[in-house]
Amino acid sequence: MKRILSLLLLGHLAASLTAQESWTLERCIQYGMEHNIDLREQAVETAFRSAVLREKVAAHFPVITATVAQDWNWGRSVDMQELVIIRNKLTRATGASLNASLPLFDGFARHNERRAARKAVEGAALDEAALRQALAIDITRAYLQLMLARQVESCARENHATIVMQRERTARLVEAGSQPKSALSEMEAQVAAEKAALVEASCQVRTAVQALSRLMNLDTQDGIPSGDAFAETEVPPAAPVLSRTQVEDWLWQDPRIRSARKAIQSAGYRHAAAKGAFLPSLSLSAGYGTYYSSAADGSFRTQLGENRNPSLSLHLIVPVFDALQRVSQVRRTKLDLERSRLQAEKVCTRVEAEIRNATIEAENCCQKYLSAEETLRAMQELLSVTEAKYNLGAAPVLDYILARNHHAKALSDFLQAKWQYLFQLKLLERYRQ
């Protein structure tokens, strides 16, 4: 009994530690990769393409069939030995055969269909890789948005606590006659405004948590890190620049572009298979059979030995006219090939534009971050001076409230610029790999 209780206690402790484990960015991405529905759907699509490929490969193998038949005939029949008609006699016949057929040449249709199916499988795998990359970017964006919301909430809670303390100090100054009664009313209004800002920040946190959980396909939100779980992240003073070689390397290895190239190759093989239908086809077939009939003389074993019938056939089929079906098929596959080429060109242009925009956006975010940091330092200094003067009764409450509002605005802009800059750095880091 004690052993059972000890095991239950250890299990409960392990579950508690697991629930309290913080969700790092890498863990969120890994969990999303394992549970995202779109990825699972794409994996099924890849498996389906693989099944089609196996069918195309199996089409090159010979077809072998075995047949065993038992026949019963009543009524009139012909005695082949006496050449007389036999009436109302039951005739039994037993036959067995083994047949095989093998396509020798079909205008390379099966060969090209197999190659097209293989390229389709490779393209599906690349589509899955592209979907994984897109999911990683979306989770990174949502994760950093949650970090931003947590920090904004923490700052809003701190501001609310500070303004509540300042309201109590203002009440004492009003009682001492250092500040007018209107100063206390204005401070009460500021407390209400800070409370509303705190509520809004908390709502933003819940929204960010929900967005991240939806991307990860996470049923519960337990374990999503709190604001205290985020350490200060060091931000570089300058954004890295992608060289032309790095851009070209990424364009060559980007899964979306590679998938578009695979689609062109697959369409080309399908077009070749359609053109091959105009060529003659050649096939080889062989068979071996025997039979027994009760209408003939001889025992069952004797007839089976005497009636053996091996066969070998060579079939040549020349297409002459099929109501223009082959011509229509060639036209359709040619248009599909041209569409695949245009789609690949469009994808390549879009990916290259994304990389260029990521570099420019990183530089812009870096400048915004540095500017917001400088503004925040100035507003912090202004707030410190104004607060000191207000506490001494040398500044009106309106100046103090304006200084706090300016500081809150500068802090919000700084946090927005910081996490947007960090996201762009993560994006550039992906392109630089």
N, C-alpha and C positions, 0 to 999 in steps of 0.2 A: 504493500500500500504506500509506504514511504517512497519507494522507487517511482511509482506512478505519479505521485504528487510532485516529486522532483522533476520528472520529465515534463509534466504540464507546466510547472513554473518556468523551466528553461525555454519551453516553446513560447510561452507568453512573453518572456523577456526578449527573445529573438524577434518576435513579431513587433514588439514595441520599438526595438532598435531600428527595424526595417522601416516602420512608419515614420520615425523621426529622422531618417536619413535624408539629407537635403538633396534636392534635384539639381544637379549641376547641368550646364548646357550640354555636355557630352552625353550625360545620362538621358536627358530629355530627347535628344536626337536619336539615340539608340532605341529608346522605348517607342518613339514614333515610327522608326523604321520597322519595328517588329509588329506593330499593331495598326498601322494606318491601313484603311480599307482600300484606298486607291492603289497602294503598293501591292496588296494582296490580290486585287483584281488584275493588275498588270502581270503578276506572277502566274496567274491562271492563263492569261493570254499567251505568255511565253510557253507554257506547257502545252497549250493547244497547238501552237505553231510547231512545236517539237513533234507532236503526234502526227501532224500533217506531213512533216518531213519523213518520219518513219514509213508512212504509207507510200510516199514517192520512191523511197529507197527499195521497199518491198516490191514495187512494180517491175523491177529489173529481174526478179527471181522467176524461175519457171513455175507454171501452175500444174499441179499433179492432182488427179482425181481417180478415185477407185469406185467402181460401180458393180453391184450385185443385184440381179433381177430374177424374179420368179413369176412365170406367167401361167395362167390356166385359160384354156380356150374350149368353148362348147359349140355344138352345132356342126356345120359343114367344115370340112378341112380337106386338103389335098395330100394324098400319099405320093410323095415325090418319086418313090421307087417304082410303084406300079402305075403311076399316073391315073389314079382313079379317085373319085370323090368319096370321102368317108362321111357318113351322116351320123349326127347325134353321138359323137364320141368325144370324151374328155381328153384333151391333149395338154400335157405339162411340158414346160420348157424352163430351163435354168441357164442363166448366163452370167459371166463375170468378166470384167475388163479393167485395165489400168491404162490411163491416158495421161500424157504430159504435153505441154505446149510451152514454147519459149520464143519471145519476140527477138528477132535478130537485128532488124533495122526498122525504125519508124520515123525517119527524118530527124533524129536526135530529139524528138519531142519529150520522151521520158527523161532523157539526160538533162535537158534544159529545165524541165519542170522540177526535177530534184535540186538543181542548183538554185533555182528561184526560191524554192521552199527553204533551203539552207540559209540564203540571205535574209529571208523573212524571219527566221529564228534569231539570227544575229541582230537584226533590226529591233525585234521585240526585246531582246536582252538589253540593248542600248537604250531603248525607251524606258525600261525599268531603271537603268542607271540615271537617266536624266530626271526621272520622277523622284528618285532618291535625293539628287542634288537640289531640286526645287523644294522638296520637303525640308531638307536641312536648312535652306535659306529662310523659309517661312517660319520654322521653329526658332531659328536664331533671332529673327526680327521680333517674334512674339515674346521670346524670353527677355530680350533687351527692353522691350516695351514694358514688361512686368517689372524689371529692375528699375526703370524710370518711374513707373507708377508707385513702387514701394518707396523710393527716395522722396518723391513729391509728397507722399503721405507722411513720411517721417518728418519732413520739413514743416508741413502743415500742422502736425501735432505739436511740434516744438514751438512754432509761431503762436499757436493757440495758448499753450501754457505760458509763454512769455507775455502775451497781451493780457491774460488774466491776472498775472502778477502786477503788470503795469496798471491795470484798472484799480487794484487794491491800493497801490502807491498813489494813484491819482485821487482816490477817495480820501486818503490821509492828507494830501496836499490841499484838497478842497476844504476839509475840516480846519486845517491850519490857516486858511485864507490865502495861500500862495497861488491857487488856481481858482478860476471862476467855476460856478456850478455847471455851466455849459460844457466845460472840459470833461466832466464825468459823463455827461450824456453822449458826447462825441466818442468817448472811450468805450461806452457800452455798445454803441453802434459798431465800433471796430471789432469788439469781441464777437458780436453776432456775425460780422462779415468773416472773421477768421474761423468761426465754427462752421459756417456754410462752406468755406474753402476746404476744411477738413472732411466734411461729409462728401463733397465732390471728389476729393482725392481717394477716399475709401471706396467710392463707387467705381472709380477708374481702376483701382486695384482688382476689384471683383470682376470687372469686365476683362481685364488683361489675363487674369487667371483662367477665366472661362474660355478665352480665345486660345490660350496655350493648351489647355486640356482638350479642346476640340481637335486641334491639329494632331495631338498625340493619341487621340482616341482613348482618353483616360476616363474611366467611369467615375472615379472618385477624385477629389481635389486634396485628399490628405497627403501630406508630405511636400506640397508645394512650398518652397522656402519663403520665410518671412523676410522682412526688410533687414533684420539683424544678420541674416545669413549672407548678405552681400558685402564682400570686402571692397575697399576702395581699389578701383582699377586704374592703373597708371596709363595716362594718355600720351602718346608721342607728340612732340611739338610740330612735326611735319608729316604730311601724308606721303607714303611711298608711291613711286611712279613706276608704272609698268613699261618695260622696254618693248620695242617692236618685236624682238625675238620672243619674249614671253607671250605677247598677244598672238603671234603666229602659231606658237606651240599650242596655246589653248584652243585656237580655232581648229587646229588639226586634231586635237584629242577630245574636243567637246562631244559628249554623247549625242546631243541633238543633231549636230552636223554629221557625225558618223552614221547615225541612224538614217538620215536623209540620203547619204551616199549608198547605204545598203538598199534603200528603197529603189534608187535608180538602177542598181545592179539587178535586183529582183525583177523589176519591170522589163529590163533588157532581156533577161532570160525568158520571161513569159512571151515577149515579142518574138524571140527566136524560135520558141516552141510552136507558136502559131504559124510562122512561116514554114516550119518543117512539115506541117500537115499537107503541103502541096507535093511532097516527095512520095514516091512509092514506099510501101511497107512490106517487110519480109518477115515471115515467122516459120518456125519449125515445130512440127507436132509428131508425136510417136504414140503408138498404142499396142496393147497386147490383150487379147481376149479369147474366150472359148465359151462353148455352150453345150447343153444337153437337151434333147427333145424326146419325149416318150413316143412320138410318131415314127422315129427312126429306129433301126435295128442297132443293137449294141448296148452294153451296160453303161451305167452312168460314168464310171471311170474310163471306160474305153472311148466313149464319145468325147469326153473332155480332152483326152489326149489327141484324138484324131481331128477335132474341130478347132485346134489352136489357130489363131488369126493375128499374127503380128502385122503392124502397119507403120509406115513412115511417110510423112507428108511435108511438103514445102509449099507455102502459100505466098504468092506475090499479089499484092493489091495495089492497083494504080488508080488514084483519084481522077475522075473525069469531070463530073459536075455534081454539085451538092447544093444547088439553089443559092450560090454565093455565100454560103455560111463561112467558109474558110476566109474569103476576102473580107467579110465583115469582122471576123475575129482578128485578123491582122490589123485592120484599121483601128479597132478598139485598143489593142495592146500598144500600138504606136502612139495613140493619143495619151494613154496611161503613162507611157515612158516620158513623153514630153511634159506631162503634168508633174511627174516626179522630179524632173530636172528643174522646173520652175519653183517647185516647193523647196528643193534643196538650196537654190539660190536665195530664196526668201529667208530661209532659216539662217543661212550663213550671214546674210546682211543684218538680221535681227540680233544674232549673237555678237557680232562685231560691234554693233551699236551699243549693246548692253555693256560690253567691256570698256568702250570709250567713255560712255556715260558714267560708269562706276569710277573711273579715274578722275574725271572732271568733278563728279559729285563729292568724292573724297577730299579733293583740294578745297572745294567750296565749304564743306563741313569743317575742315580744319581751320579755315579763316574765320568762320562763324564761331567756332569754339574758342579760339584765341581772343576774338573780340568780346564774346560774352563773358569770358573769364576776367578780362580787364574791366569791363563794365561792372561786374559783380564786386570786384575789389573796391572800385570807387563808391558804389552804393553802400557797401559794408562800412566804409570809412565815414560816409555821410550819415548813416544811421547811428553809428557810435557817437559821433559828435553831437548830433541832434538829441539823442537820448540823454547824454550827459547834461546838456543845456536844459532839457526839459525837467530832468530830475532836480536841477538846481532852481527851477522856476524862471529861467531866463529865456525860455522858448515856449510859444503857445502850443497847445495840444494838436492843432491842425498841422503845424510843421512836423511834429513827430509822426502823425498818422501818414502824411504824404511821404516822409522818408521811409517808413515801413512798407508802404505800398510800392514805392520805387524799388526797394530792396527785394520784395517778394517777386516783382515782375522780373528783375534781373536774375534772381535765383532760378525761376522757372525757365527763362530763356537759356541759362547756362546748362541746366540739366538736360533740356531738350537737345541742345547743340552737342553736349557730351555724348549722350547715348546714340544719337544719330551718327556722330563721327565714329564711334566704336563699331556700329553696324557696318558702315562703309569700309572700315579697316578689315572686318571679318570677311566682307565680300571680296576685297582685293587680295586678302590672304588666300582665298579659294582660287582666284585666278592665277596667283603666283606659284601654286603648287606644281 
